[in-house]
Amino acid sequence: MIIGVGVIGAGTMGAGIAQICATTGVQVTMVDVSPAAIDRGQSAIAGSLERLVSKEKLTAAQKAEALARLRATTDYAELADAQLVIEAATESLELKLRILRQVDEIVAKDAIIATNTSSLSITQLAAVVSAPARFIGMHFFNPVPMMALVELIRGLQTSDETHARVLAFAGQIGKTPITAKNSPGFAVNRILCPMINEAVFALQEGLATAEDIDAGMKLGCNHPIGPLALADMIGLDTLLAIMQMFYEGFDDPKYRPAPLLKEMVAAGYLGRKSGRGFYAYA
Ligand code: NAD
């Protein structure tokens, strides 16, 4: 059983991961380079816990206990006792390689190091730590407290023991794990993003209207949201970057981004965050 975890990054994902660990009885040390990010992360956690209390999903005492298990700092040295460190800092290869080398020097020799990267190679990241067998991908979904899934990604070097320990830990913090091999997009985005891209091709070809494409997938496939509305939520620039990564990573034309997707990104129509995507937002 893992009782002490380090989380690197106090942003959207880091704060969410820290929150679910703390609410399930794990001692958490959350590290960020930015004191302002730490403040924002701590407020986000406190706000989220308060909402859970008001919905009676958590008692006020459980909220207080969770907050008491959470320590936030800019000092990496405080990770020394962590049995598992989950890296959830900004998505940049150079940055993550630097952070992982830094963590590797601090943690105990039997600690597991995990990364929440969405797009970088687990095998490549594992290669910079001293025990790559104890390195694994733990891909959480946003918002972490609400989403049941954690995708575990085994790099080429990940040992069966590391996988088994992290699989058990996922259950311990109330998540349902699936396991995938290291490959662009892992399992979920590999299937989801080409499906959305295909919906953009269908729209571009005039096969059906955006409303009908989305209604078709909601009512015909029981998806909770249509692919084009989902694209607007993800951000069309993010979706384009993922499709480009697949196209180049697999070297396979079946992943080519839909020309309409490129055109919309070029126009600055990025979805909800820009006020306009496949739909208009006030
Ligand atoms: P974010 O921008 O909200 O947070 C990143 C945090 O990392 C910031 O607070 C930043 O100050 C901090 N940081 C930067 N350099 C650091 C360093 N050297 N040490 C410690 N902290 C540092 O980003 P996010 O959306 O939380 O994404 C974090 C990771 O999670 C990325 O790898 C991303 O690909 C992955 N991810 C994101 C989502 C999502 O929907 N946002 C989903 C799954 C996975």
Residues whose N, C-alpha, C, O or C-beta is under 5 A from the ligand:
A	BS01	NAD	I8 G9 A10 G11 T12 M13 G14 V31 D32 V33 S34 A37 A88 A89 T90 E91 N116 T117 S118 F140 F141 N142
